[in-house]
Amino acid sequence: MVFRSAAAAAVMSCALMAASPAAAQDKSATRQGFTLPARSGKTILVFRPSVNVGAQSTGGMFEPKADWTDAARRNIDAALVERQAALGNKVVFAPESFGADAERVEEYTRLFSAVSQAVIQYQFFAGNRLPTKKRDNKAGVFDWSLGEGVRDLPGAKDADYALFIFNKDAYGSTGRKILQIVALLGPGLYIRSGEHAGYAGLVDLKTGDLLWLNADGSMGGDVREVDGAKKRVGQLLDEFPGSTAPAPDAAKTPPAPAR
């Protein structure tokens, strides 16, 4: 009985951890007072997306897969190029960087991911808002930053804003799927099989302020496939400031019949 109780408690803990991102009430936010009309003449610098794809082990650990990641990176890059003209302003891709510049870009990409996760946890999910941050976590106030160091990134001096994209997919292994079924049929608990997170953010290259963020811990589309990557990029850039592109599923919705 003790072993069963401990096992049930462990499974419940995993279920709650897996379910917590999905409980977020919001998925996007814009810094108060910021607007970016289409054709404003502003330049947006796009840094190469951080893409990680792998399997989720039975215990929930991420196991990277190089071939899946390479395919996903190619597909996401191609989908971004295809969508470039619909972002509403001048969009340029950051120059290829080497040495210290490459390390700096990698550091800020990781920082962007960490800030995005903090926004999801402590602002989008209202139940986790910190009482000590009386201003930053109130509804209608979005005040996060990557710091002024972004102005030194490659290509930054010739642009107004930077677009950072982070994407991570963990596809549930056979063992993970079996555990999911056993937990559901046994103690009746839900365990997530697979995790699909994506964050896209627009950053002011003069101040480092995060101006717009679209962050979701449960995105769709299999990025290992061309069509799936297009869907994912559409979700990442949904409601992008100044964008002239339709919503990700709008093209699939047939027009209303004429009366």
N, C-alpha and C positions, 0 to 999 in steps of 0.2 A: 504493500500500500504506500509506503514511504517513497519507493522508487517511482511508482506511478504518479504520485503527486508531484515529485520533483520533475519528472519528465513533462507532465502537463504544464507545470509552471514555466519550464524552459521554452516549450512550444508557444505558450501564450506570450512570453516575452518577445520571441522572434516575430510573432504575428503583429504585436503592437508596434515594434520597430519598423516592420515592413509597411504597416498601414499609415504611420504618422505623416509621411509626405503627402499622401493622397488627401489628408484632412485639411490641407491648406485651403483657405477660403479664397485667396486671390492667386493669380498666376502672372499678372503683369502690373506695372506701375510706371508712372511718369513723374519726374521731378516737378514740383509745383512751379508754375510760371513758365515752364519750357514748352515751346512750340517749334515745329520745323515744317513749314509749308513745303509742298512739292514745288520743284523748280525755284528754290530759294537762292540758288547759286552757291550753296555750301558744298564742301567736299568731305566725303566720308571715306576714311581709310579702313579697309577691311583686312584684319590680320587673319592668317591661316587658322582655320578652326582646330581646336584640340579635339581629336577623335580617338576614343578608346572603345574597343569592342571585344567581348570575350564571353565566357560561360560563367554561370552561377553554380557553384558546387552545391552538394547536398546541404552543407552547413551554412550556405549563403556567402561564401568567399568568392571574390572576383578572380577568374582565371583568364588572363589575356590571351587572345588568339591573333597572331600576327597577320595571317591571311585574311581574316574577317576585318581587321582594322584597316589593312591596305585597301581592300575593296570598298569599305565604307568611306574612307577618306577620298578616294577617287570619285565616288558617286556624289558625296556632299559638295566637293569642290566644283564639280560639273553643274550641280543644281544651283549653286550660288552664282556661277557665271551666267546661267540661263536666266536667273531672276534679277540680275544686276540692273538692267534697264528699267525695271518696274519699281525700284526703290525711291524714285521721286526726286533724287538729287544726283550730283556727280559722285560716282562711286569708283574708287581706285583700289587696287589690291596692293598691300604693303610689299615693298621690294624684298627679295630674298636676302636674308641676313646671315652673317657668319660670326664666329668667335663670340666676343663680348656682346655684340648686338643681338645675336641669336639667343644668348643666355638671358638677356634683359627681356626680350619678347616672351620667352618661356616663363620667366618669373611673373610677369604681369598677367599672362594667361592663367597661371595657377592662382594668382591673387584674385583675378576676376571670378574664377570658380568658387573660391572660398567666400568671397563677399556675396555671391549669388546664393550660396547655401545658407549663409547667415540671414539674408533677406527672407528666404523661404521660411526658415525656422523661427525667426524672431519678429518678422513684420507681417508676412503674408498669412501666417497661422496665428490668428488673433489670440488664441489661448496661451501662446508662449511669449507674448510680448512682455518685455522686462519692465517691471515697475520702476526701476531706477532710471530708465531712459524715458522720461516723461514726455519728451517732445518727439524724438526720432521714431517712435513706434506708434504714434497716434494715426488714426485714419486721416488720409489727406495730406500727410507729411511724409515725403520720401527724400531722405537726406543721407546718401551713402557716397563714398568716394574711393578711388584707387590711388589718390595722391598726385601731386604735381609732377612727379617723375615721369608720367606718361608723355610729357612734352619732349622727352629725349629719345623716344622710341624711333626706329627707322621710318622715315617718311612723314613723321608727325609735323614737321615744320611747314609742310606744304598742304596741310589738311586742317579742317575745323573739328571734326569728330572722328572717333575710332569705333569700329564695330568689332566686339569680341564675341566669339562663339565657342561654347564648350559642349561636347556631346559624349555621353557614355552609355553603352548598352551592355547589359549582362543577360544573355539568354539562358533560361533555366535548363539545367542538365536533366538527364533522365532521373537521376537520384533525387534532385530537387522536386521534380514533378510528382514522383512517388510519395515523397514526404508530404507534399501539399495534399494529396488525396488521402493519405493515412491520417493526417491531422484533422481533415474535414470529416472523415467518416468515423474516426475514433472519438476524440474529445470535442469534435465539432468546432474546431478553430480554423481560422483562415491564415494561410501562409502564402505570401506572394512568391510566384515562380517567375523570375526575370525582373530586371529593373531597367528602366529606360528614361534617362534624365537628359534634359537639354536646357541650356541657358544662352540667351542672346542679349547683349547689352550695348547701348550707345553711350560713349564716354566723351566728355568735353576734353579736348586735347590741351587746353590752356590751364584748366583747373584740376582735372582728374575727376570731376563730379560725375556720378552715374546719373545720366539724364533719363534713360528709359531702360527697363528690364522686362524681359519675358522669360520666366523661369518655371519649368514644369518638371516634376519628378515622375511623370507617367505619360510620356509622349508616345505617339504611334508611328507606324511606318518602319519596315525592316530596312535599315540603312545599308545592309549588305546587297540590296537589290536597287536598281536604278529608280524604279517608280517609288519604292519605299523611301529612298533618300530625298526625292522631290517632295514627298509628303512631309517628311521631317523638316526640311528647310522651310516649307510653307508654314508649318506650325511655329517654328522658331521665330520667323519674321512676321507673324500675324500681328496686324495693327502697328507695324513699324512706322515711326513718325514720318509723314510726308510720302508714304508709299502709295503708288497708284495701282498696286496689284490687288486682285480680289482676295477674299478670304480663302484659306486652303481648300475648302470644300465647295466654294461658290461655283466653280466651273462645272461641278458634277450635278448641280441643281438645275433641273430643266425649267425654262421660263414658264410663267403662268399662262394658261391658254387665253387667247383673246376672247372678249365677250361682245 
